[in-house]
């Protein structure tokens, strides 16, 4: 392969420049024309191997992580282009021109190059596993096999849009509690580390016997002010040990079981996983992915290990010829309403449509549950912070009243 530098014009007459790999001059001209450019000047450069070796550090990394929102937009655009009659090759070429970042442009250019050389679209995507998930690749592969790549891309775009919307709802709902926690925690730390020590010096000068709440408060303050490096190291060590533990199979399973049993968060986590399971299964089945393969993909994207293990049991039951609804009910991790709807869909032969309805139903329930959880968390956090600050203030007042022999 030889690198050719070219200068060309596009359909609007604008000049463009670039480099490409080609076996000879004629092939380089042909590649430029396939990019819908009109070659003006084409000059032979150095071989691609020597060029890569000389500029090894400055070469852009292909397959860099692309944000989910950007990937969703690219999928929507490509689906629109292919659906409008453009070939996949031309659609990718258009996206290369429209790319806003160098990483995205390099990624799309590499995929387009592989597709143009005869590689399947799914195989080209598979070369970038850090960008495209198993779900994405398998849906595209099924779409290619059925000749409906545009439909597969459209379904992927809808799926990603719903996933982004769900994450966005959760993040936006947690903004106020996070701010409240930060402000309240900062106020408590300031009181303990700066305000209380000033009272401590005053009480020492008085020499009076201090009430028990005041002694506790002064002990906590002394712990924070005198041993803060130890506290920081202990906190980091505790977080590190906990993180390491939940990364083990046993630790992760126990932690996920505990989460499902929590009063407020357990039902919410269960609903989120049911929605994710239903939407993913429906999208895969509609795209023509076999149900066993779809189960494997769904299992890999579920977060909670308890529910993920239940999906593994469903796979084993399906391999033995059993239906989906029976083992799903025996698993005991899905809500009865979801199991009933899936049973109806399986019986009527419209499993993918019923899974879509399950996803839509639980999307609404997740949204309502998030609002309910936040509405309960906010007053609980305010009450908790008020109790802590109140304890600090009362313990100081008790000491002052005690020192002055003021009777209550």
N, C-alpha and C positions, 0 to 999 in steps of 0.2 A: 504493500500500500504506500502511496505517495500523498503528501499533503499539498493541496493546491490552494493558493490564495486567489480570491476572486473579487471583482468589483462588478456590480450589476445594478439594474433598475427594476423596481416593481411595477405593477400595472398603473400606478399613479405617476410614475416617472421619477420617484424618489430613489436616490442612490443608496445602495447597501453594500457592505463589505463583510467578508468572513473567510473562514478556512473550512476545508472538507477533505476527507480521505477518499481516494479513488484509485483504481488500478492503473488508469491511463488518462490522457487528456480528454479523449472523447467521452469517457464515462463521467468525468468531472463536469463537462458541459451538460450532459444529460441530467445529472443530479441537480445542477443549478436550475435548469428548466423545470424540473419536477417540483422545485420549491416555488414555482410561478414567478421566477425572476428571469430577466433578459440579460445574459452575460455581456459585459463590455470588455473586461480584461480578465484573463485567467493566466496565472503564472505558477510554475512548478516550484514548490518549496522543498524542504528536507523531508526525509522519511518520517513517518509517524513515530517510529520507535525511538529515533534519535531526538526528535522533538520532545517526546514525553520524558526521556531521560534527562534532557537539559532543563526542562521546566517542570520537573516532577513536583516541586513544592507548590508552585503556583497554579497547578491544574485544579479546576473546581471538583469538589467531591460530589459524585453522583449518588442519588438515593438519600440525600439529606432529609431529615425529618421535615415534613410539610404539615402545617397546622390543619386541624380537621376542617375548619371553616374554609380554608383555601382549597383543600382537596374536594370538599363538597361543591364549591363553585366551579372548579375544573370539571368535575363529573357532570354537573348540570350543563355546562357549556358544550362539552363533547357530545352529550346525549342530544342536545338541540341541533348541533351541526350534522351529526350522523342521521338524525331523523329528518333533516331538511333535504337529504339527498347526497350529501358529500360522502366520499369514501372515508374509511377510518384513517388512512394515510393522510388525506387532505385535511381532515379534521384536526389531527395531531399537529400538522404543519401550521395550521391557523393558530392553534393554542400556543405554539412555540413563539409566534410573533406577538401574541397578546400577553405573554407572561410578564409579570411585573417585577419579579425578583430573579437574580441570576441562578439561584438554586433550583427554582421551579423551571426556568428555561432549560437548564442543563438536564434536569430529570426528564422533561417532555422530549427534548431532542434525542436523548438516549433511547427512550421508548419508541419514538418515531423511527429512528434509525434501525432498530431491531425489527419492527413491523415491516418497514420498507424492504428489508433484506429477506423477508419471507417467514419470519418468526410469528407464531400465534400471539395475539394481543395479551392473553392471559400469561403466556410464558415470558413475555417482555415485562409484564408487571411483576412477575415472580422474582425477577432479578433485583427487585427493590423491596425486600420484606420489611424494612424499617419504615416504609411509607404506606404500602398496601397490605392490608390484613388478609388473613385466610378467607374471611367472608367476602371481601372485595374480589379477590382473585378467582374464587370458586364460582361466584355469580357471573363474572365475565366469561369464564370458561364454559359455563352452562349456556350463556347467551350466544357464544360463538358456535357451540354445537347445534343449537336450535335455530341459528340464523337470525336471532333477535338481540343483537348487541345493543341497539338503541334502547329497547325496552329494559334490558338488564341494567343499563346505565341510568335510565330514568328511575327505576326502582331503587337503585343504590343511592341516588341523589335524595329521594324522598326519605329513605331509611336514615341517611346521615343527617338530613335536616331535622328529623324528629329526635335523633340522638343528641344533636347539638342543642336543640330547644330544651330537652329535659335537663341536660347539664347546666344550661344557662338559668333555668328556673331554680334549680337547687342552689347555684352560686349566688344569684341575686337575693334569694330568700335568706341566705346566711350572712349577708353583708351587715345588716343591723345588729344581729347578735354578736358578730365578730367585733364590731366597733364598740358595742356595749361592754364586751369582755375586756377589750384593750383599755378603755377609759377607766372602768371600775378597777381592774387589776393595777393599773398605773397609780390610781389614787391610793389604793391600799399600800402599795410598795413605798410610795412617798411618805405616807403617814408613819409606817413602821420604821423606815430607815432614816428619816430626817426630823419628823415632828416628835415622835415618842422619845428618842434619845435626849432631847432638850428637857422634857419633863423628868426623865430619869435623873439628870444632874440636880434638878430642883428638889426631888424627893430625897436624894442622898444628903443634901444640905440640911433638910428638915429633920432627918433622923427618926421620923415616925414610922411605926409599924404599918406596912402596906396591906391592903385587902388582897385576897387571893386572886381575883380577876386582874388586878394591877400587876401582881407578881408574874402571872402567866403572860401578860402582854409585854412586860419588860424582858422576860426571858426570850420570847419570840423575837423581839426587836434586837436583843443582843446577839441572838443566833444569826440574824440577817446581816447585821453590821460587822460582827467579828469573824464570822465563818462563811462569808459569801463565796470565797473561792471553792471551799469544800462543797457548798450547796450547788454551785454551778457544775462542778465535776460530777457530783452525785446525780444531778438531773440528767446530764449528758450520758452518764453511764447507765442510768435507769432506762432512758429512752432507747439507747443503743441495744441494751439487753432485751427490751421488749420487742424492738424491731427485728432483732435476730430470731427471737422465739417465734413470732408470728410468721416468719418466713419458712419455718420448718413445717412439715406436713401435720404433725400432731398439734403444734401451737396454732397454726392457721385454722385447723378444724375446730379446736376448742374455742378460739376467739370468735369465729363465725357463728358457732352455736350460741355463744353468750349474746352476741348482737341480736340474733333472732328472738331471744327471750326478753330483751329490754322492753319495758312498757310502751314507750313512745316510738322508738326507732325500729323495733323488731317488725311490726306490721308494715311500716313504710319501706324497709329494706326488702321485705317479701314482695310487696307490690311492684317495686322497681324492677326486681329480677323477673317477675312474671311478665311485666310489660316488655322487657328486653328479650326474654325467651320467645314470646308470642310474635313480636314484630320481626325478629330475625328468622324464625322458622317460616313465617308466612312469606317473607321476602325470598328466601331460598327456595321454597317449594314452588312459588309462582315462577321463578326463573328456571325451573326444571332440574334443580339439584336433587338427587335421590335422598330419601328421608333419613337413611342411616348416615350418609355423609353430612347431611344438614345437622343431624344431632351432634356429630363430632365437632362441627364448627361452632354450634351454639354453646356446647360445653366449654369450649376454650375462651369464650368471651364473657361468661358469667363470672361475677366477682365473688359471690359467696360460695365457699367450698362445700357447705352442706347441700345447697341446691345443685351445685355442679356435680357432686357425687350421685345425687338422685337422678340426674340426667344420664349418667353413665349406666345406672341400673335400667333406665328406660331403653338404652341402646341394646343391652343384653337381652331384654324382654322382646324387643323387635326382632333381633336375630333369631330368636326361638319361635317366631311366628305369631307372637301375641300382639294385640292391638296397642294403641297408645294410651287410651283412656284408663284401662284397668291398672296397669303399672303406675300410671301417674297418680291415681287415687291411693294406691298402696304406699307410695312414697311419703305421703303426708306432709309435704313441704309446700304444695300449692293450695291456695284458697279453694274451698268447695265450689264457689261460683265459677272460677276459671276451669276447674276440672269438668264441671257439668257442661259448660259451653264447648269445650274441646271434644267431649263425648258426643254431643249433638252434631258437631261438624264432622267427626269421623264417621258417624252412622249415616249421615246424609251424603257423604262423599264430597263435601265442600270444606275440607279441613283447613286449607289455606285461607279461605274467606272468613271462616269462624275465628281462626287465629288472629286475623287482622282486627276483627271486632273485639276480641279479648284484649288486644293491645290498646285499641282506642278506649275501651272501657277503663282499663287500669291506668292509662295515661291521665284520664280525668281524675281518677281516685288518687293517684300520686300527687297531682297538683293540689287537690283538696287536703290530702294528708299533710303535705308540706306546710300549707297555711295553718292547719290545726296545730302541728308541732311547734311552729314558730310562735303562734299566738299563746301557747303554753310556756314555751321556753323564755320568752321575753319577761313576763312578770316574775317567773321563778328566778331568773338571773338578777333582776332588780331587787327582789326580796333578799336574795343571798348576799348581794353586795351591801345592801342596807344593814343586814344583820352583822356583817363583819365590821363595817365602819361604825355601826352603833356600839358594838362590843368595845372597840378601841376607845371611843369617846367616853362611854360609861365607865370603863376601867380607869381612865384618867380622872374623871370627875369624882369617882369614889375615893381615890387617893387624896385629892384636894380637900374634899369634905372631911375625910378622916383626919387629915393633918390639922385642920382647923376646928376639929371637935364640933362639927355642925350636925345636929340631930335631925333624923328624918321623921 
